[in-house]
Amino acid sequence: TPIVSSPSVPQPCAYMWAYRDMPEISAELQAAVRAILPEAEARASAYGENCVAADGSATFTAMETDFYLRIPIADLNEKAALGNLIGRLLPIILDQFPRERLPGPKDGFVEFTFFLGENQRVVRAPIPLGRELREKGLTGVELLQALESP
């Protein structure tokens, strides 16, 4: 006889890392970022796990929300300009997207991808570190160096 499980009884599943686009948060983020930098692109996604059941169905559980910004820049080596842009854009995420508004119990990160043609420079800022550096008042070169140092 087949085993029938009710929806209230959890089925065994295989956990797999997964991402989920966050269209509403992304649209709000994009609008806020473009108010400062019209040529930038911004999006958000939740990172977590899919619980994949034997029948192929999956349930997503978010662990954190991550933010991605793509910013065209005239000079990838102009540290003051990169740091100043981070200093202008990071507060959008820190202030408008507190963790209570986002899926997942943990703070995620903000990834800034500065690009010039095919070349790019990626700076990843864990949100707790971003808060800490803002409280310290770091800007420009100092902010960039604090984010890029191991």
N, CA and C atoms as an extended XYZ file, in Angstrom:
450
Properties=species:S:1:pos:R:3:atomname:S:1:resname:S:1:resid:I:1 pbc="F F F"
N         0.848       -1.198        0.000 N   THR     1
C         0.000        0.000        0.000 CA  THR     1
C         0.885        1.250        0.000 C   THR     1
N         0.474        2.265       -0.747 N   PRO     2
C         1.281        3.492       -0.787 CA  PRO     2
C         1.166        4.244        0.537 C   PRO     2
N         2.234        4.955        0.860 N   ILE     3
C         2.239        5.787        2.069 CA  ILE     3
C         1.730        7.165        1.678 C   ILE     3
N         0.698        7.610        2.367 N   VAL     4
C         0.134        8.933        2.101 CA  VAL     4
C         0.500        9.833        3.265 C   VAL     4
N         1.110       10.959        2.951 N   SER     5
C         1.466       11.878        4.037 CA  SER     5
C         0.575       13.105        3.944 C   SER     5
N         0.183       13.597        5.073 N   SER     6
C        -0.633       14.803        5.089 CA  SER     6
C         0.294       16.007        5.004 C   SER     6
N        -0.214       17.159        4.546 N   PRO     7
C         0.638       18.354        4.432 CA  PRO     7
C         1.239       18.791        5.763 C   PRO     7
N         0.611       18.408        6.883 N   SER     8
C         1.144       18.846        8.178 CA  SER     8
C         2.342       18.006        8.613 C   SER     8
N         2.577       16.884        7.963 N   VAL     9
C         3.727       16.048        8.298 CA  VAL     9
C         4.840       16.353        7.302 C   VAL     9
N         5.976       16.855        7.785 N   PRO    10
C         7.048       17.192        6.851 CA  PRO    10
C         7.560       15.949        6.108 C   PRO    10
N         7.799       16.134        4.816 N   GLN    11
C         8.361       15.047        4.013 CA  GLN    11
C         9.875       15.154        4.052 C   GLN    11
N        10.557       14.014        3.938 N   PRO    12
C        12.015       14.093        3.850 CA  PRO    12
C        12.406       14.846        2.576 C   PRO    12
N        13.498       15.559        2.656 N   CYS    13
C        13.918       16.311        1.475 CA  CYS    13
C        15.430       16.424        1.436 C   CYS    13
N        15.919       16.815        0.291 N   ALA    14
C        17.341       17.085        0.104 CA  ALA    14
C        17.505       18.593        0.060 C   ALA    14
N        18.434       19.111        0.847 N   TYR    15
C        18.661       20.559        0.870 CA  TYR    15
C        19.691       20.940       -0.185 C   TYR    15
N        19.375       22.003       -0.898 N   MET    16
C        20.279       22.523       -1.926 CA  MET    16
C        20.343       24.038       -1.782 C   MET    16
N        21.566       24.623       -1.859 N   TRP    17
C        21.698       26.077       -1.823 CA  TRP    17
C        20.916       26.663       -2.982 C   TRP    17
N        20.299       27.811       -2.763 N   ALA    18
C        19.471       28.410       -3.802 CA  ALA    18
C        19.399       29.923       -3.630 C   ALA    18
N        19.026       30.582       -4.706 N   TYR    19
C        18.798       32.030       -4.726 CA  TYR    19
C        17.395       32.285       -5.230 C   TYR    19
N        16.792       33.350       -4.773 N   ARG    20
C        15.479       33.771       -5.259 CA  ARG    20
C        15.550       35.257       -5.566 C   ARG    20
N        15.135       35.630       -6.779 N   ASP    21
C        15.054       37.049       -7.108 CA  ASP    21
C        14.003       37.699       -6.227 C   ASP    21
N        14.204       38.945       -5.936 N   MET    22
C        13.274       39.720       -5.107 CA  MET    22
C        12.808       40.923       -5.929 C   MET    22
N        11.822       40.728       -6.823 N   PRO    23
C        11.446       41.798       -7.759 CA  PRO    23
C        10.967       43.090       -7.089 C   PRO    23
N        10.197       43.001       -6.017 N   GLU    24
C         9.678       44.222       -5.387 CA  GLU    24
C        10.801       45.007       -4.726 C   GLU    24
N        11.645       44.303       -3.964 N   ILE    25
C        12.785       44.958       -3.302 CA  ILE    25
C        13.734       45.509       -4.366 C   ILE    25
N        13.969       44.736       -5.431 N   SER    26
C        14.865       45.184       -6.503 CA  SER    26
C        14.358       46.464       -7.151 C   SER    26
N        13.062       46.546       -7.407 N   ALA    27
C        12.490       47.740       -8.040 CA  ALA    27
C        12.651       48.960       -7.136 C   ALA    27
N        12.407       48.775       -5.860 N   GLU    28
C        12.551       49.875       -4.907 CA  GLU    28
C        14.020       50.295       -4.797 C   GLU    28
N        14.910       49.319       -4.739 N   LEU    29
C        16.342       49.594       -4.666 CA  LEU    29
C        16.817       50.309       -5.927 C   LEU    29
N        16.404       49.810       -7.086 N   GLN    30
C        16.797       50.413       -8.363 CA  GLN    30
C        16.380       51.881       -8.411 C   GLN    30
N        15.160       52.173       -7.989 N   ALA    31
C        14.679       53.554       -8.009 CA  ALA    31
C        15.503       54.437       -7.075 C   ALA    31
N        15.815       53.946       -5.884 N   ALA    32
C        16.587       54.728       -4.914 CA  ALA    32
C        18.016       54.959       -5.400 C   ALA    32
N        18.630       53.930       -5.986 N   VAL    33
C        19.999       54.055       -6.483 CA  VAL    33
C        20.047       54.999       -7.682 C   VAL    33
N        19.086       54.869       -8.580 N   ARG    34
C        19.089       55.727       -9.784 CA  ARG    34
C        18.784       57.182       -9.459 C   ARG    34
N        18.160       57.451       -8.326 N   ALA    35
C        17.950       58.837       -7.910 CA  ALA    35
C        19.294       59.512       -7.639 C   ALA    35
N        20.279       58.736       -7.243 N   ILE    36
C        21.626       59.249       -6.977 CA  ILE    36
C        22.525       59.080       -8.196 C   ILE    36
N        22.418       57.925       -8.858 N   LEU    37
C        23.299       57.575       -9.964 CA  LEU    37
C        22.460       56.951      -11.078 C   LEU    37
N        21.934       57.774      -12.001 N   PRO    38
C        20.965       57.286      -12.992 CA  PRO    38
C        21.449       56.129      -13.869 C   PRO    38
N        22.764       55.993      -14.064 N   GLU    39
C        23.269       54.948      -14.954 CA  GLU    39
C        23.541       53.625      -14.238 C   GLU    39
N        23.356       53.582      -12.932 N   ALA    40
C        23.632       52.362      -12.161 CA  ALA    40
C        22.477       51.363      -12.271 C   ALA    40
N        22.805       50.104      -12.053 N   GLU    41
C        21.796       49.039      -12.011 CA  GLU    41
C        21.866       48.410      -10.626 C   GLU    41
N        20.700       48.052      -10.087 N   ALA    42
C        20.673       47.472       -8.745 CA  ALA    42
C        19.606       46.395       -8.663 C   ALA    42
N        19.911       45.351       -7.879 N   ARG    43
C        18.934       44.280       -7.667 CA  ARG    43
C        19.207       43.624       -6.321 C   ARG    43
N        18.210       42.894       -5.852 N   ALA    44
C        18.345       42.161       -4.592 CA  ALA    44
C        17.921       40.722       -4.816 C   ALA    44
N        18.548       39.806       -4.083 N   SER    45
C        18.116       38.411       -4.135 CA  SER    45
C        18.285       37.785       -2.760 C   SER    45
N        17.410       36.834       -2.479 N   ALA    46
C        17.495       36.095       -1.221 CA  ALA    46
C        18.359       34.864       -1.446 C   ALA    46
N        19.187       34.558       -0.471 N   TYR    47
C        20.050       33.379       -0.513 CA  TYR    47
C        19.578       32.445        0.592 C   TYR    47
N        19.486       31.164        0.269 N   GLY    48
C        19.050       30.210        1.279 CA  GLY    48
C        19.103       28.799        0.755 C   GLY    48
N        18.110       28.002        1.147 N   GLU    49
C        18.089       26.592        0.773 CA  GLU    49
C        16.738       26.202        0.202 C   GLU    49
N        16.785       25.354       -0.814 N   ASN    50
C        15.594       24.674       -1.291 CA  ASN    50
C        15.544       23.319       -0.599 C   ASN    50
N        14.393       22.972       -0.069 N   CYS    51
C        14.154       21.631        0.462 CA  CYS    51
C        13.418       20.902       -0.660 C   CYS    51
N        14.140       20.049       -1.373 N   VAL    52
C        13.589       19.374       -2.548 CA  VAL    52
C        13.067       17.995       -2.142 C   VAL    52
N        11.754       17.804       -2.311 N   ALA    53
C        11.108       16.542       -1.941 CA  ALA    53
C        11.285       15.520       -3.060 C   ALA    53
N        10.987       14.271       -2.753 N   ALA    54
C        11.137       13.182       -3.718 CA  ALA    54
C        10.315       13.417       -4.974 C   ALA    54
N         9.181       14.109       -4.852 N   ASP    55
C         8.328       14.353       -6.022 CA  ASP    55
C         8.817       15.540       -6.859 C   ASP    55
N         9.928       16.153       -6.449 N   GLY    56
C        10.492       17.261       -7.221 CA  GLY    56
C        10.036       18.628       -6.733 C   GLY    56
N         9.035       18.685       -5.890 N   SER    57
C         8.593       19.978       -5.374 CA  SER    57
C         9.660       20.523       -4.428 C   SER    57
N         9.695       21.829       -4.296 N   ALA    58
C        10.716       22.445       -3.453 CA  ALA    58
C        10.120       23.576       -2.629 C   ALA    58
N        10.650       23.718       -1.435 N   THR    59
C        10.280       24.816       -0.561 CA  THR    59
C        11.541       25.612       -0.270 C   THR    59
N        11.488       26.918       -0.534 N   PHE    60
C        12.651       27.783       -0.337 CA  PHE    60
C        12.590       28.410        1.047 C   PHE    60
N        13.726       28.397        1.738 N   THR    61
C        13.865       29.078        3.016 CA  THR    61
C        15.043       30.036        2.900 C   THR    61
N        14.775       31.325        3.093 N   ALA    62
C        15.821       32.341        2.971 CA  ALA    62
C        16.692       32.384        4.217 C   ALA    62
N        17.988       32.602        3.995 N   MET    63
C        18.930       32.808        5.095 CA  MET    63
C        19.313       34.287        5.195 C   MET    63
N        19.419       34.953        4.031 N   GLU    64
C        19.807       36.361        3.997 CA  GLU    64
C        19.369       36.979        2.676 C   GLU    64
N        19.384       38.304        2.645 N   THR    65
C        19.112       39.042        1.415 CA  THR    65
C        20.388       39.778        1.035 C   THR    65
N        20.790       39.622       -0.226 N   ASP    66
C        22.013       40.240       -0.739 CA  ASP    66
C        21.651       41.272       -1.803 C   ASP    66
N        22.484       42.289       -1.929 N   PHE    67
C        22.241       43.398       -2.846 CA  PHE    67
C        23.397       43.492       -3.839 C   PHE    67
N        23.064       43.748       -5.089 N   TYR    68
C        24.068       43.821       -6.157 CA  TYR    68
C        23.897       45.135       -6.911 C   TYR    68
N        24.982       45.915       -7.003 N   LEU    69
C        24.958       47.175       -7.729 CA  LEU    69
C        26.033       47.141       -8.807 C   LEU    69
N        25.648       47.522      -10.032 N   ARG    70
C        26.593       47.636      -11.160 CA  ARG    70
C        26.691       49.111      -11.521 C   ARG    70
N        27.938       49.614      -11.471 N   ILE    71
C        28.147       51.048      -11.601 CA  ILE    71
C        29.229       51.325      -12.641 C   ILE    71
N        28.875       52.042      -13.724 N   PRO    72
C        29.908       52.426      -14.686 CA  PRO    72
C        30.799       53.508      -14.061 C   PRO    72
N        32.078       53.435      -14.363 N   ILE    73
C        33.036       54.376      -13.763 CA  ILE    73
C        34.090       54.740      -14.810 C   ILE    73
N        34.620       55.949      -14.730 N   ALA    74
C        35.611       56.411      -15.706 CA  ALA    74
C        36.995       55.832      -15.453 C   ALA    74
N        37.320       55.524      -14.180 N   ASP    75
C        38.657       55.025      -13.847 CA  ASP    75
C        38.544       54.031      -12.689 C   ASP    75
N        38.837       52.760      -12.969 N   LEU    76
C        38.726       51.717      -11.951 CA  LEU    76
C        39.779       51.842      -10.852 C   LEU    76
N        40.810       52.644      -11.082 N   ASN    77
C        41.879       52.794      -10.095 CA  ASN    77
C        41.758       54.074       -9.272 C   ASN    77
N        40.719       54.849       -9.510 N   GLU    78
C        40.512       56.095       -8.769 CA  GLU    78
C        39.830       55.762       -7.438 C   GLU    78
N        40.660       55.425       -6.450 N   LYS    79
C        40.157       54.908       -5.177 CA  LYS    79
C        39.226       55.877       -4.453 C   LYS    79
N        39.525       57.153       -4.493 N   ALA    80
C        38.675       58.131       -3.799 CA  ALA    80
C        37.278       58.146       -4.419 C   ALA    80
N        37.209       58.116       -5.744 N   ALA    81
C        35.905       58.134       -6.426 CA  ALA    81
C        35.107       56.869       -6.107 C   ALA    81
N        35.777       55.705       -6.129 N   LEU    82
C        35.088       54.450       -5.812 CA  LEU    82
C        34.570       54.484       -4.372 C   LEU    82
N        35.425       54.882       -3.451 N   GLY    83
C        35.027       54.954       -2.047 CA  GLY    83
C        33.897       55.936       -1.809 C   GLY    83
N        33.943       57.077       -2.510 N   ASN    84
C        32.879       58.073       -2.354 CA  ASN    84
C        31.550       57.555       -2.901 C   ASN    84
N        31.586       56.824       -4.008 N   LEU    85
C        30.345       56.241       -4.543 CA  LEU    85
C        29.779       55.213       -3.562 C   LEU    85
N        30.641       54.370       -3.006 N   ILE    86
C        30.178       53.401       -2.007 CA  ILE    86
C        29.561       54.158       -0.829 C   ILE    86
N        30.221       55.214       -0.404 N   GLY    87
C        29.729       56.010        0.717 CA  GLY    87
C        28.389       56.661        0.455 C   GLY    87
N        28.079       56.951       -0.807 N   ARG    88
C        26.778       57.545       -1.157 CA  ARG    88
C        25.695       56.483       -1.317 C   ARG    88
N        26.077       55.287       -1.785 N   LEU    89
C        25.078       54.262       -2.098 CA  LEU    89
C        24.801       53.295       -0.951 C   LEU    89
N        25.802       52.983       -0.158 N   LEU    90
C        25.623       52.033        0.935 CA  LEU    90
C        24.522       52.449        1.922 C   LEU    90
N        24.398       53.742        2.272 N   PRO    91
C        23.334       54.137        3.202 CA  PRO    91
C        21.920       53.822        2.689 C   PRO    91
N        21.739       53.766        1.385 N   ILE    92
C        20.418       53.395        0.860 CA  ILE    92
C        20.034       52.029        1.407 C   ILE    92
N        20.941       51.081        1.326 N   ILE    93
C        20.646       49.721        1.786 CA  ILE    93
C        20.535       49.694        3.306 C   ILE    93
N        21.463       50.344        3.982 N   LEU    94
C        21.461       50.329        5.447 CA  LEU    94
C        20.202       50.978        6.025 C   LEU    94
N        19.729       52.053        5.395 N   ASP    95
C        18.608       52.810        5.953 CA  ASP    95
C        17.241       52.375        5.427 C   ASP    95
N        17.156       52.074        4.134 N   GLN    96
C        15.847       51.775        3.548 CA  GLN    96
C        15.492       50.294        3.575 C   GLN    96
N        16.481       49.447        3.817 N   PHE    97
C        16.227       48.004        3.787 CA  PHE    97
C        16.748       47.330        5.056 C   PHE    97
N        16.189       47.698        6.222 N   PRO    98
C        16.616       47.029        7.448 CA  PRO    98
C        16.230       45.553        7.398 C   PRO    98
N        16.943       44.748        8.145 N   ARG    99
C        16.745       43.297        8.101 CA  ARG    99
C        15.301       42.909        8.369 C   ARG    99
N        14.590       43.655        9.202 N   GLU   100
C        13.190       43.319        9.500 CA  GLU   100
C        12.315       43.319        8.251 C   GLU   100
N        12.717       44.073        7.226 N   ARG   101
C        11.936       44.154        5.977 CA  ARG   101
C        12.284       43.038        5.001 C   ARG   101
N        13.329       42.288        5.296 N   LEU   102
C        13.894       41.373        4.311 CA  LEU   102
C        13.741       39.919        4.732 C   LEU   102
N        13.689       39.004        3.755 N   PRO   103
C        13.680       37.584        4.093 CA  PRO   103
C        15.021       37.162        4.686 C   PRO   103
N        14.958       36.225        5.594 N   GLY   104
C        16.173       35.649        6.174 CA  GLY   104
C        16.534       36.263        7.505 C   GLY   104
N        17.050       35.449        8.408 N   PRO   105
C        17.400       35.911        9.748 CA  PRO   105
C        18.777       36.581        9.849 C   PRO   105
N        19.609       36.464        8.796 N   LYS   106
C        20.972       36.986        8.859 CA  LYS   106
C        21.137       38.191        7.946 C   LYS   106
N        22.110       39.049        8.289 N   ASP   107
C        22.492       40.139        7.396 CA  ASP   107
C        23.247       39.564        6.212 C   ASP   107
N        22.990       40.096        5.040 N   GLY   108
C        23.699       39.668        3.840 CA  GLY   108
C        24.853       40.615        3.529 C   GLY   108
N        25.023       40.913        2.245 N   PHE   109
C        26.109       41.787        1.807 CA  PHE   109
C        25.622       42.681        0.682 C   PHE   109
N        26.438       43.679        0.374 N   VAL   110
C        26.229       44.533       -0.789 CA  VAL   110
C        27.451       44.340       -1.668 C   VAL   110
N        27.219       43.970       -2.920 N   GLU   111
C        28.323       43.793       -3.858 CA  GLU   111
C        28.285       44.931       -4.870 C   GLU   111
N        29.345       45.729       -4.864 N   PHE   112
C        29.499       46.837       -5.803 CA  PHE   112
C        30.386       46.360       -6.942 C   PHE   112
N        29.869       46.339       -8.155 N   THR   113
C        30.672       45.999       -9.322 CA  THR   113
C        30.850       47.277      -10.133 C   THR   113
N        32.060       47.826      -10.087 N   PHE   114
C        32.397       49.002      -10.885 CA  PHE   114
C        32.942       48.494      -12.207 C   PHE   114
N        32.487       49.077      -13.308 N   PHE   115
C        32.978       48.579      -14.586 CA  PHE   115
C        33.301       49.701      -15.557 C   PHE   115
N        34.266       49.396      -16.416 N   LEU   116
C        34.689       50.273      -17.495 CA  LEU   116
C        34.908       49.354      -18.683 C   LEU   116
N        33.982       49.368      -19.627 N   GLY   117
C        34.057       48.433      -20.745 CA  GLY   117
C        33.959       47.012      -20.229 C   GLY   117
N        34.931       46.183      -20.593 N   GLU   118
C        34.946       44.787      -20.157 CA  GLU   118
C        35.631       44.600      -18.797 C   GLU   118
N        36.320       45.629      -18.331 N   ASN   119
C        37.047       45.535      -17.061 CA  ASN   119
C        36.135       45.886      -15.895 C   ASN   119
N        36.371       45.217      -14.780 N   GLN   120
C        35.561       45.517      -13.612 CA  GLN   120
C        36.365       45.365      -12.331 C   GLN   120
N        35.848       45.977      -11.283 N   ARG   121
C        36.419       45.876       -9.940 CA  ARG   121
C        35.253       45.636       -9.001 C   ARG   121
N        35.314       44.537       -8.260 N   VAL   122
C        34.218       44.150       -7.377 CA  VAL   122
C        34.630       44.394       -5.925 C   VAL   122
N        33.755       45.073       -5.201 N   VAL   123
C        33.968       45.330       -3.779 CA  VAL   123
C        32.745       44.799       -3.051 C   VAL   123
N        32.965       43.853       -2.141 N   ARG   124
C        31.853       43.257       -1.391 CA  ARG   124
C        31.879       43.794        0.036 C   ARG   124
N        30.734       44.301        0.460 N   ALA   125
C        30.611       44.869        1.805 CA  ALA   125
C        29.585       44.080        2.606 C   ALA   125
N        30.034       43.251        3.565 N   PRO   126
C        29.065       42.620        4.464 CA  PRO   126
C        28.291       43.735        5.187 C   PRO   126
N        26.987       43.607        5.284 N   ILE   127
C        26.169       44.673        5.853 CA  ILE   127
C        26.605       45.061        7.270 C   ILE   127
N        26.937       44.104        8.173 N   PRO   128
C        27.402       44.536        9.500 CA  PRO   128
C        28.666       45.399        9.429 C   PRO   128
N        29.594       45.057        8.527 N   LEU   129
C        30.813       45.855        8.358 CA  LEU   129
C        30.460       47.226        7.796 C   LEU   129
N        29.533       47.280        6.859 N   GLY   130
C        29.088       48.564        6.309 CA  GLY   130
C        28.563       49.491        7.392 C   GLY   130
N        27.756       48.932        8.304 N   ARG   131
C        27.237       49.726        9.434 CA  ARG   131
C        28.380       50.240       10.309 C   ARG   131
N        29.319       49.338       10.607 N   GLU   132
C        30.447       49.686       11.473 CA  GLU   132
C        31.295       50.796       10.848 C   GLU   132
N        31.578       50.689        9.552 N   LEU   133
C        32.416       51.687        8.887 CA  LEU   133
C        31.699       53.026        8.790 C   LEU   133
N        30.372       52.990        8.629 N   ARG   134
C        29.617       54.244        8.596 CA  ARG   134
C        29.680       54.914        9.968 C   ARG   134
N        29.525       54.114       11.039 N   GLU   135
C        29.600       54.676       12.397 CA  GLU   135
C        30.965       55.298       12.660 C   GLU   135
N        32.014       54.721       12.046 N   LYS   136
C        33.366       55.278       12.207 CA  LYS   136
C        33.565       56.519       11.337 C   LYS   136
N        32.640       56.779       10.418 N   GLY   137
C        32.730       57.957        9.576 CA  GLY   137
C        33.701       57.832        8.410 C   GLY   137
N        34.046       56.591        8.013 N   LEU   138
C        35.001       56.422        6.922 CA  LEU   138
C        34.368       56.804        5.587 C   LEU   138
N        35.160       57.475        4.747 N   THR   139
C        34.723       57.859        3.399 CA  THR   139
C        35.889       57.688        2.440 C   THR   139
N        35.594       57.831        1.159 N   GLY   140
C        36.626       57.859        0.137 CA  GLY   140
C        37.582       56.686        0.185 C   GLY   140
N        38.875       56.987        0.082 N   VAL   141
C        39.928       55.975        0.026 CA  VAL   141
C        39.898       55.097        1.280 C   VAL   141
N        39.694       55.713        2.461 N   GLU   142
C        39.684       54.938        3.709 CA  GLU   142
C        38.568       53.905        3.715 C   GLU   142
N        37.398       54.294        3.223 N   LEU   143
C        36.260       53.363        3.168 CA  LEU   143
C        36.579       52.206        2.218 C   LEU   143
N        37.080       52.530        1.042 N   LEU   144
C        37.420       51.490        0.067 CA  LEU   144
C        38.476       50.537        0.636 C   LEU   144
N        39.514       51.073        1.252 N   GLN   145
C        40.580       50.243        1.813 CA  GLN   145
C        40.051       49.341        2.931 C   GLN   145
N        39.150       49.853        3.757 N   ALA   146
C        38.592       49.053        4.851 CA  ALA   146
C        37.756       47.892        4.308 C   ALA   146
N        37.093       48.098        3.170 N   LEU   147
C        36.279       47.038        2.579 CA  LEU   147
C        37.135       46.025        1.805 C   LEU   147
N        38.242       46.485        1.248 N   GLU   148
C        39.060       45.589        0.431 CA  GLU   148
C        40.147       44.872        1.228 C   GLU   148
N        40.404       45.305        2.473 N   SER   149
C        41.451       44.627        3.252 CA  SER   149
C        40.891       43.352        3.862 C   SER   149
N        41.724       42.297        3.919 N   PRO   150
C        41.228       41.025        4.447 CA  PRO   150
C        40.943       41.073        5.941 C   PRO   150
